[in-house]
Amino acid sequence: MIPLQKGMIRHSKQSIRDGVITAGYKRASAYWAVGGTIATLLPVVILYFMVSKPF
């Protein structure tokens, strides 16, 4: 995810200069949101399976 973060920084600097949010930043932000959601939900799902397993 580090290249994605660097791309977002680069696009945000360009957006500040131009005064408008670039399509590249919007795309990178969408990927970041999807990746963050997966990274957040995955441990919750794993915890559910750990707790709900039959004895």
Beta strands, then each sheet from edge to edge (+ up, - down):
end
